[in-house]
């Protein structure tokens, strides 16, 4: 039976949920006294917060030209939908992996309700804003219109991508506005213990830290990782003779206190047992205090009576207990320092702490690996190293966690997830989002038939899956609790199947009347049942991996059952123009069931009865 916990009685409308409404509702729960007639009273809110409000005229803040527009863009509801594409998918019906082709800002808005708080890890490799790469040029009045022009779905000369030369007066501002809106929505999707990793170089690392602290909060900062990109001295400026050979990965958490990385495996080679201690392998470690500990006392060696003075990491009582258990190693020389005997199985954690310097992850190797997948063709420049993304995924993800990459590029993240699942039997899932940015006309990618970056990403996933299937053939089956997921669903951003209101209708009474007449049916001409099923499912908060099946045993109508297995919810939907009484009788709906149908399919009596019988929504 469907759970009613997240269901509502509102009609099914063509706009997604408003993130701002959710935040205002949370504020009202915390400070009900600060609301008047449903609106926030700033004076009352300030009074409720008391001394926690900063009122001085001069105070620290971070701003840029266009920040207000970026905030307004967040509040613009998406008019788009995600259309399934079975032809470009692999095992569409049986997979939980997702690839979405489209503008990532529009996509993030559509994913908001379905994936709020469900993503464990986000990795993105956004444009570095070097002046030669591209940034997303958002259209604040009509974001979808610009996307449609870029992808050839609508006539016009609009272009979503443009270079951002340093001579531009808003060189940094345009980049910050682009990042702010996307990071804001990404933060909403992270789980309470989720993390986000953002690759960047020296051009914008300082601004990235600032804008991420703005979105996630300074207290949510976890670390800035560095990694070596190359070791050969190529491209060294003759004036400085200094080579830049590193990049950064900036990491924040939804709530940093909840984040826990896996850590590094302990190496038995670091331990020994020279005294044949029956307790096993051990190594010596310092007993000295670190930091601001104030723990001065003397340790006396029982056998020789030697005294050692110092500031120790353990209390005097604890040290005496350690001596009694043979866990203190006294030095042979008088000027030495006692150390503790630490056994390999005595650590609090099974793994040791990692470090923020991640070492060398060869970009040349990553390029060669991708070329090998594509039969020697160089279809993509500077893909991120597979080893780097695998490390981040390994540290952050567990068995069936979800990872999102909305600057997917050549989809290194997808390959990393598939590879880790193969290695440890996990069921991690991915959502890749990539703009169909055109490949250069004379590039190897275009010559090979890949018209867009999205085409390259999809093909990479297909080739990785094919390779993994070939590697598995002829081998004994490994022990897995579930079948290995070697597939992915492809969705593409497109205009909604719901009619949108045209402002032109206000120009004349006749135009206004014509517009009203069109709304006798809220769906556009040419809509298809499958597209509508997924659009309704997404707007109801169901994931893109939901299962859709036609209900058997019903004559006179076509009814579908849409189920989100992750949430344990499902609903029935019928898109026919008229509902037969026998259909409703066969469904045997109860007050715990959600049923969605066309408004035109119901007469007044049937609608009234259904509203009493089940949770009814109409289109």
C-alpha positions, 0 to 999 in steps of 0.5 A: 500500500502506498505511503501517504507521508509525502503525498498532498491533496493539491492538484498536479500543477506544471511547476516544481516545488519552490525551495524558498517556500520550504525554507520559509516554512522551516523559519515559521516553525522556528520563529512563529512570532516573526510572522504576520499574515503569512509574511515574515516581519523582519523587525519581529525576526530581528527581535527574536534573534536578539544579539545574534543579529549583526546590525553594525553598518560596517561588517564582513560580506561577500558580493559581486555584480549580478548576485541579486540576479543569480538569486532571482534566477533560483526563484524562476520555476523551470518550464522543462521536463525530462524525456526518456530516450530508450535508444541511447540507454543501456538496460533502461528498465533494469538500471538505477544509473542516470544520464541527463542531457541538458542545462544543469541549472534547469535539471537541478531545479527539476531534481529538487523535489525527487532528490532533496537530501538523497545524494551522498556525494557530489563531484563537479569539474566546472569551467575554470574561467581561464578566459579560454574555456567556456562559462554558462551564460544564464538568461535570467528572464527565460533560462529554458529559451536559451537552452532550446536555441543552443540545442536547435530545438527552437529557431534563433541565434541564442548561444548558451556558451560564451568565452569570458575574457579577462578584459570583461568588466565582469570576468569574475562576477559572471563566473560567480553568478553561474556557480552560485545558483548551481551550488545553492541547488546542489546543497539542497540535494545533499544528504545530512552526511553528504559531501561535495567536491569541486575541482578548480585551479588557481584562477578562481580557487579563492572565489570558489571558497568564498562562494561555497562558504556563502552557500554551505556556511563557513562551518561546513568547510572540510578541506582543500585537497591538492593533487599533482597534474604533471611532473615534467617541466613543460610550459614553463614561462621564461620570465618566472621559470616556475611551473604550476603542476597542481590543482585543487579539490575544494570539499564542503559538507551539508553538515561537516560534523556528520561527514566521515571519510573511509580513511586509508588502509593500514599497511602491515609493512609499517609494523613488526614483532622483533620481541615475538610479543604474543599480542602480534605486530606492533610499532613504537609511537610517541607519548609526547603531548601535542597541541596545548596539553598541559600534562607535565610529570615524571615517568620512572622506569621500574627496572633501572629507576631512570626518570624521564620528565616531559609533557605527556599525552596520557595521565600519570595513572594511565602511564602506570597502567601502560607500564604494567601491561608492557606497553611502554618502551624505555630508551637505551640512552639516557637522553632518549624518550619513552615511547608507547608500544602500539599493536596493529589491532589496537587502534580505535579505527580500522583505517588511518587518517588520509591527507589532503595532499593526494599526490600525483594523478597523471593527466597524461594517463587519464587521456591515454585511458580515454583514448584506449576506450575510443579506439585510439581517438582523442575525443576529449581534452584533459579528462580528469584522472580516473584514479583521482575520482575513484579515490574521492568516491571510495572515501565518501561512498558506501554500498548503495549511495548516490553520486551526482556530477552535473558538469559530467564532461567525459563522465569520468565519475560514472566510470569511477562508480562502475569500477568501484562496484566491480571491485568491492561488490557495491551498488553505488549509483550515479546521476550524470548531467551534461550540456550538449555543448557542440564539439569543435568542427574540425576536432577528432571528436566531430570527425568520429561522429560525436557532435556534442560533449554529451554524446562523448559522455554517453558513449564512454559509459556504454563502452565501459559497460561493454568492456566490463561485460566482456571481462566478466565472461568466462569467469566464475560468478562473484558473491554479490547480494544483488546483480551488478548494475551495468546499465544507465537511463538517458533523459533529455531536457525538453519543454514541458507537456503542460501549456505555458501561459503566453504574455502575448495573450494580454495584448488584445481581448481576442488574443486573451480569449484564444489563450483561455480557450487553449486551456480547456486542455492543459496539455500541448499538442503532440504530448505522449503518454510516456513523457507525461508519466515521467513528468508527473512522476518527477513533479510528485517527487519520484526518482528518475529510476522509478518503475512504470508498468501498465496495470493488468486486468483493466478493460476500457482504460489504460492505467499505469502504476508508478513506483519509487522503490527507494522511497517505498511509494507508488501511485496509479495514473490514467491519461485517457480522456474518459474514465470508465466506472469499471476501471475505478472498481477494478483498482479498488482505491482507498484513502491511502492510495494516490490516483492521478487522471485528466481533469477532463476525464471526470464529471462532477459526481465521479470527481466528488466520489473519488475525492472521498475514496482516495487521494485524487489529483488531476491534470 
